[in-house]
Amino acid sequence: MMELAYASAVELARGLRERRYGSRELLELYLRRVETLDSKLNAVVARDFERARALADAADAALARGDVPGPLHGLPMTVKESFDVAGLPTTWGNPAHRNNIAAADAEAVRRLKAAGAVVFGKTNIPLMLADWQSFNEIHGATNNPWDLSRTPGGSSGGSAAALAAGLAGFEYGSDIGGSLRIPAHFCGVYAHKPSWGVVPPAGHWVSAGPRTDISVVGPMGRSAADLQLGLELTAGPDGADARAWKLELPPCPHTTPRGFRVAVLLDAAPAEVDGEVQAAVEAAARFLEREGAKVSWDARPDLDFDAVSRDATLLIRATTSGRMPPADYERFQQERAALDPADDRYPARFARGIAATHRDWLQANARRYAMQKAWERFFSDHDVLLCPAASTVAFKHDHSLPRHERLVPVNGRMLPSIDQVFWAGLAGIPYLPATVAPAGRSREGLPIGVQIIGRQYADLTCIALARMLELGFRGFEPPPFP
């Protein structure tokens, strides 16, 4: 049974349907691993074991009757703590929400359960999902299973750590500033950030509210096939929208790398990329080139990358300002009013984003529209852009400073970690899909991922290329843990 701990969700679900093992048997495997191994990781922070056992028993009984209600029938999985799961706390790592118990499932969780998934727990996050380290006052810090002294990323860091360590069969997370993609890159797993609006985010918040700009929810797994299945099961309109329209994502136009038109971006001035990360992305592109893909090393969308970095901060921070306590918001309003107009440092960008006026947002949104048009022109000649998910491999835990003041090693120099928001914003702010897949290892043996960005709604093309890389180049590898 031990090899099943690291199998893909698609493989596990197939084994369940073929009755090679039962749901309860598989669940107990994961629960034992959580109980014996998670003390070193601190990934699964909300546990619902007894209810999961009852659901697994019911799944086995249904299968014995010949009743298989969905493609995830009996599959044990966890979800990010920020999703509502009925009867479990949703805190976003904030002590003020410690006693917030969800009354109903988030829409994505409901759809996964309807497909047969057995959700047995929730995985750790940073405070208010606002860090690339998964650390909060309620649950503490989550460690990376490749090196316990390092972060698994954030904000879906507990999700990625649990998958990499074989603590769950499948996972579901969210992303506004790299929160799916960076943990996948840091932990050597797969993640897909859908095109904005493709998957309903209802129930992904500590209180009811409308969907927010840029933010998306999406699947994580140990195979690209898991991503496609997770997307297919959760995508599509909900509520009033479901009365009027349906979603039909276009299929990937290619069945092999031959014919794929691939552009490659290894580095960018706003966020210098470490040489080891560049080498892994390049190696993935070279594989595709050898397999017959048409690879361009100098094609670029007609974008001002400095403007992308600046607007990523403004638009993301403007979105998250709605969650901010009034006193903090007022402080940033005062800070913004006192800024020198020429000050373009990150703290100034942050304050301008938090305290942005509606006019500021409208102007940034107009610039985003121009970006979207530039991407559409670019993708008329290219199917995907391969680029880094982040500038560095997983870095050492550091909770001593605010995120924008932390430094990380890049090419032998210590540079601001916050610069890496550029690689998240490149796909995030224009609403593009992006898949992260394993691409290599650093000299220290740490995972490195490649980010595959596609045109808006070309989600299945991004995932298909990740699958091609998985089958011919590199796939998931378990970490040397414990």
N, C-alpha and C positions, 0 to 999 in steps of 0.2 A: 504493500500500500504506500510505502514512503515516496515512490516516484510520482504518485498521484498528487502529492502536495504541490508539485511544481508544474503540473500539466496545465494546459490552456483550458479556459472555460468551455470552449467548443468541444475539446476532447473529453472533458469530464462529463458534459451533458450527454454526449454520445454513449459513453460507458454506462451512464445511468439508464438511458433508454434501452440499451442492450442487456441490462440487468447483470452486468459484470460485477457490480457492487451496488449497494443500496444507498439511498440518501442519508439514512441514519449512520451508516458505516462511514461514509465520506465526511459527514458532519463531525463525527467523533474524532476522526483523524485531525481535522482542523482545530477542534476545541482542545485536544491534547497538546497540539503545537502551540496554541495561544497560551495555555496554562503553564507550559514548561519553558517556552522560549521568549514570550513577550515581555517578561520582566527585564530583559536586556534591551528591548526595542521601545517599549511603551507605545505601540502603534494602535492596538484595539482598546479604546478607552471607555466605551459604553458597550456592555455585554448583555445579551438577551438569550442565554443558552437554553434555559428550560423551555421557553416558548418555541425556540428553534427546533429543539428535539421533538416537540409535539408535531410541528409542521413537517419535519423530515419523516416521522412515522406515518403521517397522513399521506405524504407523497409516495412512500413505498407501498402503502395499502392501495392507493389509486392505481399505481403501475401494475400491481398484482391483478387488479380488475380489468386491466387493459385501457385504463383512462390516463392519457398523457395530455394535460391541459396546455402545455406550452413548451417552447424549445429550451427553456432553462429548468425544466421539471426536476425539482429536488436538489438543485445546485446550491451549495452553501456559499454565501458571499457576505461582504461587508460594504458599507457605504460611508462616505465622508460625514463627519459629525455635523456639518452644516445643513444636512438634509433632515427634514422631519421624518421620523419613524414613529408611528403611533405607540405611545406608552414609554418612549425613551426621551431623555433630555436633549434639547437642542440649545446649546449655549453659545456657540461661536467663540468659545474660550473665554467668555466674559463673565466674571463673578456675579455681575448684576443679573445674569440670566441663568444662574446655577439651578434654579428650581423651575425652569421653563420646560414642562413636559408636553410633548406634541400630542395633540388630540387625533391627528390623522396623518397619513403618509403623504410625503411630497409626491407630486404627479409622476416624476421619473421612477421613484421607488414603487409607487402603485403599479406602474406598467411592468416593472421588473418582477414584482411579486405575481402579477397576473400571468406572466410568462412562466411561472413556476419556481422562481428563485426563493431560497430560504435565507432571509437576512438575519444573521446571528449577532451583529454588532456594528459599531460605528468607530471610525478611525480618526486619529488626532489631527489637529489644525493649529495654526497660530492665532493669536488674539485677533478677532474680527477679520480673519483670513488675510491679514495685511503684512505678510512677511514671507521670505523664502526659507525660513526656519519654522518648524512646527513646534511651537512652544507657547504655553499659556499658563496662567496662575492656577487654573483648576486641575489640569491634567499633567503639567510639566512638559518636558522635552521628549521628542521622538528621535531616535538614533537611526543612522543609516546602516542597514545590515552588511554593507560592504566595508564599513569602517565605523565603529560605534562612536568614534570621536567626531564624526562629521554629521551634518544635517542631511536628511533625506529630501530636502527641498520643502517648498510650501506654495500654496496653502494646502494642497492635497498630499502633504508629506506622509501622514500616517497611512494613506491609501497606497502610495507607492511602496513604502517600507513593508506593509503587510503582504502585498503581492510578491515582492522580490524574495521575502523570507519564507514564502509558502505557508502563510497563515490564513489565507482565504482563496476561494476559487475564482473570484471576480470582484471588481470594484467599480465605483461610480463617484466622480468628483466634479469639480467646477473650476472655472478659469476666467479671470479678468485681466491679470497681468502676468500670465505664465503659470498659473496655479495647477494646471494639469501637466503642462509641457516640461517645466523645470524639474518637478519630482520624477517624472518618467526618465528624463535625461540623467539625473543624479543617481537613480536606483536601477537603471538598466531594464526598464519595462516599457510597455507601449501605452500611449494615450492619444486621444483625439479631441481636439478643440473644434466643435462643430461651427459651421457658419452661424452667425448670430440669428436667433429666432427659430432655428430648426427644432430644437428640443425645448419644450415648455419648462420654465424654471419654478413653477408654482410650488411652494413649500420649501424652497431653499432660502430661508431667512427666518430670523427669530420672531418675526411678526408678519402678518399678512401684508402684502403690498404689490405694486405693479412690477413687471420685469424691468430691469435696469439696463442702461446702455452698456454695451461691450460685453458684459458678463454672460457666460454660457455655462451649461452643465453638459458633461459628456463622460464616455466610458474609459476605463483603464483595464489593461489585461496583460497576460503573458504571451499574447500572440496578436498579430494584426487581425486575424479572423475574429477574435473576441471583440475588437473595436467595431467591426462591421455589424456583428450580431447585436451588440449593445446599442449601437446607433439605430439600427432598424427597429428594435423593440421599443425605443423611447421617443423617436422623432415623430413629428406630426402635431397638428394644432390641438388645443384643448379649449374648454369653455365655449364661449360664443363663437370663437373663430372656427371651431369644428363644425358649426352649422353651415359654413359658407365656403370653405376651401379645404383642399387636401394637399399633402406634400408628395411630390414625386421627384426625388433626387436623380439626376442623370447618371447612368452607369459609366464606369470607366471605359473610354474608347479603345483601350489596348488590353490584350490578354498576356502579353510578354513585354519585357523592356524594349524590344525592337519596335521602333515607331514612336516611343515616348520622346517628347521634346523637353529636355531638362536644362534649366538654367541653374548656375551654382554661384552662390555668394558666400565667401569664406570669412570675410572680415568687413568691418565698417567703422568709419572714424568715430561715430558717437559711442561705440561700445567695442573696444579692442578685444579680439578673441585670442585666447591662448593657443599657441602653436599645436599642442596635442589635440585640442578640440578641432582646429582647422584640419589637421591631418586625418582625423576620423571621418569628417564630412567629405573630404576629398576622396578618401578611399571608397566610400559608398558611391560617389559619383563615377569614379574610375570603373567600378564593377559594372554599373549601368552602361557605361560607354563600351566596355568590352562585350556586353550582351546585346549591343546593337542600338542602344538609345542614342539620340542625337543630343550631345551635351555641349552647352555653351558656357564658357568660363568667364565671359565678360558682359553678357546681356544683363541689363538692369532695368527695372521699371523707372519711369521718368519721375523720380521723387527726390525731394531735398531731404536727405536722411537726418540732418540736424532738425529740420522741421518735424519730421516723424517723431523723433525723440521728445521734442518739446511738447508736441500735441498729445503724445501718448500720456505724458504726465498730467497735462491739463484735463483731458477728457476722462481719464481714469479717476483722478482725484475729485473732479466735479461730480462724478457718479457716486463715489463713496462718501462724499460730504453729507449726503442725506442720512447716513447712519451716525453721524458725529453728534455727541452731546452739545447742547446749545452753548455752554460756556467755552468749550474748545473751539466751536465754530466762530464765536465772537472774537476770540483771541486771534484767529487767523484772519478775520476781517480787518482787525486793527493792524496786524502785521503786513497785510497786503497794501493797506492804505499808506504805510510808511516806506514802502519799497522804492528804491531808486529805479526808474524805468529801464536803466541800462543793466540792472542786475539780472544775469541769466544763470546764476548758480542754481543747483537743484533745490535748496530750501526756498528760494524765491519762486521757482516754478511750482513747487508744492503749494505754497501759500496762494499763488494766483489761481491754481486749480481748485483748491478747497473753497475759496471765497469768490469764485468766478461769478460774474453777473450773467443774466440770461443773454445779454448782448455778446459777452465774451464767448459763451457756449455756442451761440448761433454762428459766430465768425469761425470758431474752430470746427464746427460741423460743416460749414461751407468748404473749409480746407480739406476735411475728410472726404467730402463728395468729390473734390478734385483728385484726391488720392485714389478713390475707387475707380474713377474714370481712367487714371493712369494704369492701374492694375488691369482693368479690362483690356486696354490696348496691349499691355505686356502679354497677357494670357491669350491673345489672338495668335501669338507666335510661339508660345511655350505652354506646356501642360502644367508644369510645376516649377517651383523654385526650391532648391535644396539650400539650407543654411543652418547655422548653429541654433540650438534652443537656448543656449546661454553662453557666456564668454568663458566660463571655467567649469571644471569638474566640481563635484560636491566639496564644499569648504568646511573648515572646522567650525564647531559650535562657537557662537559669539553672541551672548545676550547682554553684553556690557554697554553697548552703544545703540542709539537709534539706527534704523536700517540705513538711512542715507549717509551716516557717518562711518559705517563699517568699510573696511578695505579688504580686498581679496587678492591673492597672487595671480597676476596675468603676465606671462612672459618674463618672469623674474622681477616684476615691479608690483608694488601694492597700489591697486586702483580702486575707486569707489565701486562697491558692489551694485549700487543702484543704477549704474550705467546700463546694466543688462536689461532694464525695462525696455530698451530699444528692440531687442530680439523678440520680446513678447508683443510689443505694440505693433511691430511690422505687420503681423497678421491680425492682431486683435482689434485695433481701432478701425480698420476698413471692413470688419465683419467677415474676414476670409477664414476658410477652414485650414487647419494645420494638424498634421499627425507627427508624433515623435516616435522613432523606432531606434533600437540599439544599433550603434555603428562602430564601436571600438572600445578600447580600454586605454587608460593612461599608463605611464611607466609604473605608477604605484598600484595598478590593477583596478582603478576606479572606472565605472561605466561612463561612456560618452554616447549621447544620442544625436541623431540627425533630425532636423525639423523639415517637414515636407509641406510647403504652402501651396495651395491651389486657388483657382478663381472661385468667387462666391458661388456656393452650392455645389462645387465639385468635390464634396466630401468623399465620395466613393472612389474618386480617382486618387486622392491622397492616400487613403487606406489601402487601395490596390497596389500602389507602388511600394508601400511599407511591406506588404505581403510578399512582393517579389524580392525585396531585399532580404526578408526573413528566410525565404526558401533557398536563395542562392548565395547570399552574402553573409549575413549574421542574424541570429535570432536571440531569444531570451536565454540567459545562462544563470543558474542559481549562484548566489554569492557564497563565499566561504564562511557560512554562518550556520550553526553557532560556532 
